[in-house]
Amino acid sequence: MARPQKLTDIDALKAGFNWSPDSKEIAFTASDSKMRKVNVATKAVSELDSTRYGNISTPEWSPDGKWLAYSKSDASRTSDIYILDSTGTDKTPHKVTFDSYNDGNPRFGPDGRKLFFVRSEATGGGGGGIGNASVQIYSVWLEKLDRDPDDPEERPDAEAAQAPAGDGTEGAGPPRRPAAPRPPHETKMDWAGMKHRTRQVTRMPFPVFNYTIAPDSRTIVFVTTEPAGAGSTPIVYSIQEDGRRLTRVTAGGPPAGEAGGGGGGGGFGGGISDLIISRDGRTLFFSERNGIYSVALGGGAATTAPAAGGDWRAPPSYQLQRAGKHRSAGRMGRDVRRRVAHDEIPLLRSGHAWHGLGRCQSQVRTAGQRRRRSSGVAEHHQRDDR
């Protein structure tokens, strides 16, 4: 087993960090309100930015590795999104949001052409929220545009020729199959026009808590909530980058105390987190409570993958049915291993989730052993009767 190596020796608590796309550097923040990066091979640490008014959020790398996006507070004590040259050549952070709201959680689109972020407004503005706050997803084009992307008459012919999927509301027509991933390209920043290229993507009645972007750079999957009795239930939606084709993907567990649930509701994300979309853009994986789930983007009920801790709930496709045909426990374990081998459950490859897979297999083996033991006891009694 390889020994862990210490990369930094800074007298400050380390906060969020992210690897560069080429895996050669790590950008991170610390409790001294500074953002740095470290070269993994040489262990050289470079300071990139700092603030006197609060903390800096976890930096996000652009797909080409040349830029870092993050949020930090200014003298007004509201947070804005900044983009900085990751090489350190241009040491000036470029501000890309300019309104008097709190902007955070920036993420580059996989093709590098857009930056998405979450804006929290104090009142109204397209949706309710915590109290009178509205928490919605916005986007900003990073490059200069030759035409208005919101004008239907100026959209590319290929996009206009696509089959309609309804009027953009929940359940409006069949959802469109995700497009192929767009390859990243070198982003040519147009700093001067960014203020006029910011667009609101979601207009939900309740706050958006977390989100992810599909490999095609066009589909955003996010979590919000809906009222359920005295609490709320987490709901997963997908939407196109232009704010159209809002589609309900799946719902989370009921609030604590309802239907035997263990606390899946609540007001802060509803327990659904770690949104990850498969490389082909067809499957969403997420965690809720103590389980890992998958659901097809485009329809279908969520199924359960095993996770460390808690009770494992077999999805319909894996359940050992009590009536009709029975699936053996060994078959269930082979199905899980097959899906991992074919990269259908990439989330299981994360460190803690491998323990969960072992837990699933151990439970499968235990179920099979119980069945064999009960069968052996029955045969023993039959021999005694004879």
matplotlib code that plots the C-alpha trace (Angstrom):
import matplotlib.pyplot as plt

x = [0.0, 1.4, 2.0, 0.1, 2.1, 1.6, 1.3, 0.8, 2.3, 0.0, -1.1, -4.8, -7.7, -8.2, -11.7, -12.9, -10.5, -10.7, -8.3, -7.4, -8.6, -5.1, -4.7, -1.4, -2.7, -5.2, -7.0, -8.1, -9.3, -8.4, -9.7, -7.4, -9.7, -7.2, -7.3, -4.3, -3.2, -0.5, 1.5, 1.2, 4.6, 6.7, 4.5, 4.9, 2.1, 0.9, -1.5, -4.2, -6.7, -7.8, -10.6, -11.1, -14.8, -15.4, -14.6, -13.9, -16.0, -14.5, -12.9, -14.1, -11.8, -12.9, -12.8, -9.6, -8.0, -7.1, -9.7, -11.0, -14.5, -15.4, -17.5, -16.4, -17.9, -17.1, -17.5, -21.2, -21.1, -22.9, -21.1, -20.3, -18.8, -15.3, -13.1, -9.3, -6.5, -5.4, -1.8, -1.3, -0.2, -3.1, -3.5, -6.6, -9.9, -12.6, -16.1, -18.9, -22.0, -22.9, -26.3, -26.8, -27.7, -25.8, -24.3, -22.5, -22.0, -20.5, -20.0, -18.6, -20.6, -18.7, -18.0, -16.6, -18.9, -21.2, -20.9, -23.8, -24.4, -27.1, -28.5, -30.3, -32.6, -34.1, -37.6, -39.6, -38.0, -39.4, -40.0, -40.5, -37.9, -36.8, -39.0, -39.2, -35.9, -35.7, -32.9, -32.7, -30.1, -28.7, -26.2, -23.8, -22.2, -18.5, -17.8, -18.9, -22.2, -22.9, -26.6, -29.2, -29.6, -33.1, -34.4, -36.1, -35.5, -31.8, -31.3, -29.4, -31.5, -30.5, -31.9, -35.1, -35.7, -35.7, -39.0, -41.0, -41.4, -44.4, -44.6, -41.7, -43.8, -43.8, -45.2, -45.5, -44.8, -42.1, -38.7, -35.9, -33.1, -29.9, -27.5, -24.0, -21.3, -19.8, -16.0, -14.4, -12.7, -10.5, -12.8, -12.1, -13.4, -15.3, -15.3, -17.0, -20.2, -20.8, -23.1, -25.6, -25.4, -26.7, -29.9, -32.2, -32.7, -35.1, -38.2, -39.3, -41.8, -39.4, -35.6, -33.1, -30.6, -28.1, -27.6, -25.4, -24.9, -25.1, -22.2, -24.1, -23.9, -27.5, -29.4, -29.3, -30.6, -31.5, -33.2, -36.0, -38.8, -42.6, -44.9, -45.8, -47.9, -46.1, -42.8, -41.6, -40.5, -37.4, -38.1, -35.5, -36.2, -34.3, -34.4, -32.7, -30.1, -32.5, -35.1, -37.3, -38.4, -38.9, -39.3, -39.9, -37.4, -38.2, -39.3, -37.4, -38.6, -41.4, -40.7, -39.6, -42.3, -44.5, -44.8, -42.1, -39.6, -36.3, -36.3, -36.1, -37.9, -36.9, -36.3, -32.7, -32.3, -34.5, -31.6, -30.9, -27.3, -24.2, -25.9, -23.8, -24.8, -23.4, -21.0, -23.7, -26.1, -28.9, -28.7, -28.7, -27.1, -27.8, -27.6, -30.5, -30.4, -28.1, -28.7, -27.4, -30.1, -30.2, -32.9, -33.1, -33.1, -36.2, -38.5, -38.5, -38.6, -35.5, -33.7, -31.4, -27.7, -26.1, -24.4, -22.5, -24.6, -28.4, -30.9, -30.5, -33.7, -33.7, -35.1, -38.0, -35.6, -33.6, -36.3, -36.8, -40.4, -42.7, -45.1, -44.4, -40.8, -38.1, -34.7, -31.9, -29.7, -26.7, -28.4, -29.0, -25.4, -24.2, -26.5, -24.9, -21.4, -22.3, -23.6, -20.3, -18.2, -20.0, -19.6, -23.3, -22.8, -19.7, -20.5, -19.8, -16.1, -15.8, -14.0, -16.8, -19.2, -17.1, -17.8, -21.5, -21.1, -19.5, -22.4, -24.9, -23.0, -22.7, -26.4, -27.0, -24.8, -26.5, -29.9, -28.7, -27.2, -30.5, -32.4, -29.9, -30.0, -33.8, -33.9, -31.4, -33.5, -36.7, -34.9, -33.6, -37.1, -38.4, -35.8, -36.7, -40.4, -39.5]
y = [0.0, 3.4, 5.9, 9.2, 12.3, 15.7, 18.3, 21.5, 23.0, 26.0, 27.0, 27.2, 24.8, 23.6, 23.9, 22.8, 21.6, 20.4, 18.6, 20.2, 18.3, 17.1, 15.9, 17.8, 20.6, 21.0, 24.3, 24.8, 27.3, 27.7, 29.4, 32.4, 33.5, 32.7, 30.6, 28.6, 25.9, 23.2, 21.3, 17.6, 16.7, 19.5, 20.5, 24.1, 26.2, 29.4, 32.0, 33.0, 35.3, 36.5, 38.5, 40.6, 40.2, 36.5, 33.1, 32.0, 29.1, 25.9, 26.8, 25.1, 24.4, 25.1, 22.0, 23.2, 23.8, 27.4, 29.1, 28.9, 30.0, 30.8, 33.2, 35.6, 38.5, 42.2, 45.3, 45.1, 41.6, 40.1, 37.3, 37.5, 35.1, 35.6, 33.9, 33.9, 32.7, 29.4, 29.8, 33.0, 35.0, 37.4, 37.9, 40.1, 38.3, 39.1, 39.7, 38.0, 38.8, 42.4, 42.5, 43.1, 39.5, 36.5, 34.4, 31.2, 27.5, 28.3, 25.5, 25.5, 23.7, 20.7, 22.4, 25.5, 28.0, 28.8, 29.3, 28.3, 29.6, 29.9, 33.3, 34.0, 37.0, 38.6, 38.9, 37.3, 37.4, 34.3, 31.9, 31.6, 30.2, 30.3, 33.0, 35.5, 34.4, 33.0, 30.6, 29.9, 28.8, 31.3, 31.1, 33.5, 33.1, 33.4, 34.1, 36.9, 35.9, 36.7, 36.3, 36.3, 32.7, 33.5, 34.6, 31.6, 33.1, 33.3, 29.7, 27.2, 25.3, 22.0, 23.1, 24.4, 21.1, 19.1, 17.4, 19.4, 18.1, 20.1, 23.6, 23.3, 22.5, 19.4, 16.4, 18.3, 15.6, 13.0, 14.1, 14.4, 11.8, 13.5, 14.6, 13.4, 15.1, 18.3, 18.2, 21.0, 23.8, 26.7, 29.4, 32.9, 35.1, 38.3, 40.1, 43.3, 41.7, 39.3, 41.6, 41.5, 37.8, 36.6, 34.6, 33.0, 29.3, 28.1, 29.8, 27.3, 28.2, 26.7, 27.0, 25.1, 23.4, 21.6, 20.9, 19.3, 19.7, 16.8, 16.0, 17.5, 20.9, 21.5, 19.7, 20.8, 18.4, 20.0, 19.4, 21.4, 20.6, 20.5, 20.7, 17.4, 17.6, 19.5, 19.0, 18.9, 16.2, 16.6, 16.6, 16.1, 18.0, 18.4, 21.5, 22.7, 25.5, 27.9, 27.3, 25.1, 21.5, 21.4, 17.7, 16.0, 13.2, 11.6, 12.3, 11.6, 9.9, 11.3, 13.6, 12.1, 10.1, 9.5, 6.1, 4.7, 7.1, 8.0, 11.7, 12.1, 15.4, 18.5, 21.9, 21.8, 19.7, 17.0, 14.6, 14.3, 15.2, 14.0, 14.4, 12.6, 12.0, 9.1, 9.8, 9.0, 11.4, 8.8, 8.0, 10.1, 8.8, 10.5, 9.7, 10.0, 9.0, 6.0, 4.8, 5.5, 5.6, 5.7, 6.9, 7.2, 10.7, 10.6, 8.5, 5.6, 5.0, 5.4, 2.2, 1.6, 0.9, -0.1, 2.4, 2.1, 2.1, 2.0, -0.4, -1.5, -1.3, -3.5, -1.7, -3.3, -4.7, -6.5, -7.4, -11.0, -11.3, -13.2, -14.2, -15.5, -16.1, -15.7, -14.2, -15.9, -13.9, -14.9, -13.6, -10.3, -10.0, -10.8, -8.1, -5.5, -6.6, -6.6, -3.1, -2.0, -3.8, -2.1, 1.3, 1.7, 2.5, 4.8, 6.2, 2.9, 3.3, 6.1, 5.0, 4.8, 3.3, 0.2, -0.7, -0.3, -2.8, -5.2, -4.7, -5.5, -8.6, -9.8, -9.3, -11.2, -14.0, -14.0, -14.3, -17.2, -18.9, -18.4, -20.1, -23.0, -23.4, -23.4, -25.9, -28.2, -28.0, -29.0, -31.9, -33.0, -33.0, -35.0, -37.6, -37.8, -38.3, -41.1]
z = [0.0, -1.0, 1.7, 1.6, 0.8, 2.3, -0.4, 1.6, 4.8, 5.4, 8.8, 7.9, 7.7, 4.2, 2.8, -0.7, -3.4, -7.0, -9.3, -12.6, -15.8, -16.5, -12.8, -12.4, -10.0, -7.2, -6.6, -3.0, -0.4, 3.2, 6.4, 5.9, 3.0, 0.3, -2.8, -3.9, -6.2, -5.6, -8.2, -7.3, -8.7, -7.3, -4.3, -5.3, -3.9, -5.6, -4.1, -6.6, -4.8, -1.4, 0.2, 3.3, 3.5, 4.0, 2.5, -1.0, -2.4, -3.8, -7.2, -10.3, -13.3, -16.8, -19.1, -20.9, -17.5, -18.2, -15.9, -12.4, -11.4, -7.8, -5.6, -3.0, -1.0, -1.6, 0.6, 0.2, 1.9, -1.1, -3.1, -6.8, -9.3, -10.5, -13.2, -12.9, -15.2, -13.6, -14.8, -12.8, -15.8, -15.5, -11.7, -12.1, -11.1, -13.6, -12.2, -14.2, -12.1, -11.3, -9.5, -5.8, -5.0, -3.6, -6.5, -5.9, -6.9, -10.3, -12.8, -16.3, -19.0, -20.3, -23.6, -21.9, -23.6, -20.6, -16.9, -14.7, -11.1, -8.4, -7.5, -4.2, -4.3, -1.2, -2.6, -5.4, -8.8, -10.4, -7.5, -3.8, -1.5, 2.1, 3.5, 0.7, -1.0, -4.5, -5.3, -9.0, -11.7, -14.0, -16.9, -18.7, -22.1, -21.8, -25.4, -27.8, -29.6, -33.2, -32.7, -29.9, -28.6, -27.3, -30.6, -32.4, -35.8, -35.3, -33.9, -36.0, -38.5, -36.9, -33.5, -35.1, -36.9, -33.7, -32.8, -30.3, -26.8, -25.6, -24.3, -21.8, -18.8, -16.6, -18.5, -21.8, -24.3, -24.4, -23.2, -25.8, -25.7, -24.5, -27.2, -27.6, -25.4, -26.8, -26.8, -24.8, -26.7, -25.8, -24.3, -25.6, -22.9, -23.8, -20.5, -21.7, -22.8, -19.9, -18.0, -21.0, -21.6, -18.2, -18.4, -15.9, -16.5, -13.8, -12.4, -9.7, -6.9, -4.4, -4.0, -6.1, -3.8, -6.1, -9.7, -12.3, -16.1, -18.6, -20.9, -23.8, -22.0, -22.8, -20.0, -16.4, -13.7, -10.3, -7.0, -5.5, -3.1, -3.0, 0.1, 1.6, 4.7, 7.4, 5.6, 2.0, -0.5, -2.7, -6.4, -9.3, -12.5, -15.8, -17.9, -21.1, -20.9, -22.5, -19.7, -21.9, -21.6, -17.8, -17.0, -13.7, -13.3, -10.0, -6.4, -3.2, -0.1, 2.1, 5.0, 8.3, 10.1, 7.0, 5.3, 7.5, 6.0, 7.7, 6.9, 3.2, 3.1, 5.0, 3.6, 2.6, -0.5, 0.9, 1.4, -2.4, -3.2, -5.2, -8.6, -11.3, -14.9, -16.8, -19.7, -22.3, -20.6, -20.2, -16.5, -13.4, -10.1, -6.8, -3.1, -0.6, 3.1, 3.1, -0.5, -4.0, -6.7, -10.5, -12.8, -16.5, -17.9, -20.0, -17.9, -15.5, -11.8, -9.7, -8.8, -5.9, -5.9, -2.5, -0.3, 3.0, 6.1, 6.6, 5.1, 1.5, -0.5, -3.6, -6.6, -8.6, -11.1, -8.4, -5.9, -4.9, -5.7, -3.3, -6.0, -9.5, -10.6, -8.0, -8.6, -6.8, -4.5, -6.6, -9.7, -8.0, -7.0, -10.5, -11.9, -9.7, -10.6, -14.3, -14.1, -12.4, -15.0, -17.8, -16.1, -15.6, -11.9, -12.0, -8.6, -6.9, -7.8, -5.3, -2.1, 0.4, -2.1, -2.7, 0.9, 0.1, -2.8, -0.5, 2.0, -0.8, -1.8, 1.8, 2.2, -1.0, 0.3, 3.7, 2.0, 0.0, 3.1, 5.0, 2.2, 2.0, 5.8, 5.9, 3.1, 4.9, 8.1, 6.2, 4.6, 8.0, 9.5, 6.5, 7.1, 10.8, 9.8, 7.5]

ax = plt.figure().add_subplot(projection="3d")
ax.plot(x, y, z, "-o")
ax.set_aspect("equal")
plt.show()
